[in-house]
Structure formats: C-alpha cells, structure tokens
Amino acid sequence: MKTLLLLFAFLLFQNPADSNCKSFYEKNLPDEIYGKVIEKKEDDRYYRIKIKDSVQNKEIEVSLLKNKTGKEIYDFLQKESIVKKRKGNLSLSALTPIKEGGFDGRSFPDLCK
C-alpha cells in the first residue's frame, strides 16, 4: 500500500508536457542557428519561422510549439530579425530591427514554458 502511494505521488508530480516539449525541440531544432528571418507563418499546430541560416548556408524552417514562449517568439520576430541558437542549448536569442535604427534583443531561455 505504501509503495502504491509513493508511486502515485511520483506520477502526480511528473510533468509529461515538459518532457514531450523538450524531446520535440531536441528532435526538431537544428544544433545551431544563426540567420535572418525571411518568413513567418502560423498553422494549427505550430508557429513556423523560415530562416536564411548562415551556419548551414541554406534556408531552414523552425517549428515552435504553440505555448507561451512560442507565441512570445513569434510575436517578437519580424522579417530581417536575427535568430541565434547555440550548439547543445535549447534556448533562442533574437535581435529585431527597430524603426529608430539598431536592434531590440531578447533571449528565450526556456522554450517549454
């Protein structure tokens, strides 16, 4: 009985959404990204960002989950924004041009929020 209670408590405090989110990004995000946004669009499941990547020297499409952070990134980015992801890291940084000249920068350290 004690074992069942402990097992139940353990399962209760597990957050499968976070582990699914992390595994999604581990599988779908490139190891490194450094490039300019050329297009962004939204569908039923994802926010999709097309980037002209200078690391891979080609156009790539990055899919972001429709969660709080995905929405914040999608809303922050615009054409000509610069997106960076470091190798071995699941966070994104972005610089977005502003009207007065220069850039506004943001870091998104937890893609699973």
C-alpha positions in Angstrom: 0.0 0.0 0.0 2.8 2.4 0.9 4.5 1.6 -2.4 1.4 2.3 -4.4 1.0 5.6 -2.6 4.6 6.6 -3.3 4.2 5.6 -6.9 1.1 7.7 -7.2 2.8 10.7 -5.7 5.8 10.3 -8.0 3.5 10.1 -11.1 1.5 13.1 -9.9 4.5 15.4 -9.8 5.8 14.3 -13.1 5.1 16.8 -15.9 4.9 14.9 -19.2 4.2 18.0 -21.2 7.6 19.4 -20.3 9.4 16.2 -21.3 7.4 16.0 -24.6 8.2 19.6 -25.3 11.9 19.1 -24.6 12.1 15.9 -26.8 10.2 17.8 -29.6 12.8 20.5 -29.6 15.7 18.1 -29.3 14.5 16.2 -32.4 13.3 19.2 -34.5 15.6 22.1 -33.8 19.0 22.3 -35.7 22.1 22.1 -33.5 23.0 25.6 -34.4 21.1 28.5 -35.9 22.4 31.9 -36.9 20.5 33.8 -39.6 17.8 36.2 -40.7 14.1 35.6 -40.6 12.7 35.6 -44.2 9.1 34.4 -43.4 6.9 33.5 -40.5 3.5 31.8 -40.5 1.1 30.0 -38.2 -0.8 26.8 -38.7 -3.0 24.7 -36.4 -0.1 23.1 -34.5 3.0 25.3 -34.9 4.4 28.7 -35.3 6.8 28.3 -38.3 9.7 30.5 -38.9 11.7 30.4 -42.1 15.4 31.5 -41.7 18.2 32.1 -44.1 20.8 30.3 -42.0 24.5 31.3 -42.4 25.7 28.2 -40.4 24.2 25.7 -42.7 24.2 28.1 -45.7 20.6 27.4 -46.6 17.0 28.2 -45.8 15.7 26.3 -42.8 12.2 26.2 -41.2 12.0 26.2 -37.5 8.7 24.9 -35.9 7.8 26.3 -32.5 5.2 24.7 -30.3 2.1 26.8 -29.6 2.8 27.5 -26.0 3.6 30.8 -24.1 7.2 31.0 -25.3 6.4 30.0 -28.8 3.8 32.8 -29.0 6.3 35.4 -27.5 9.0 34.4 -30.0 6.5 34.5 -32.9 5.2 37.9 -31.9 8.7 39.4 -31.3 10.2 38.3 -34.6 9.7 40.1 -37.9 11.3 40.0 -41.3 15.1 40.7 -41.1 15.2 39.7 -37.4 18.4 37.7 -36.5 17.9 34.4 -34.7 20.6 32.5 -32.9 20.7 29.1 -31.2 24.0 27.8 -29.8 25.0 24.2 -30.2 24.0 22.0 -27.3 21.5 24.5 -26.0 17.7 24.6 -26.2 17.3 28.4 -25.9 16.9 31.0 -28.6 18.1 34.6 -28.8 16.8 37.2 -31.3 17.5 40.7 -32.4 14.7 42.6 -34.1 15.2 45.8 -36.1 13.6 48.9 -34.6 12.3 52.0 -36.5 14.8 54.4 -35.0 17.7 52.2 -36.1 19.5 49.5 -34.3 18.0 46.4 -32.7 15.9 45.2 -29.8 17.2 42.0 -28.3 15.5 39.2 -26.3 16.6 35.8 -25.0 14.2 32.9 -24.7 15.9 30.6 -22.3 13.0 28.1 -21.8 11.2 27.1 -24.9 8.9 24.8 -22.9 7.1 27.5 -20.9 
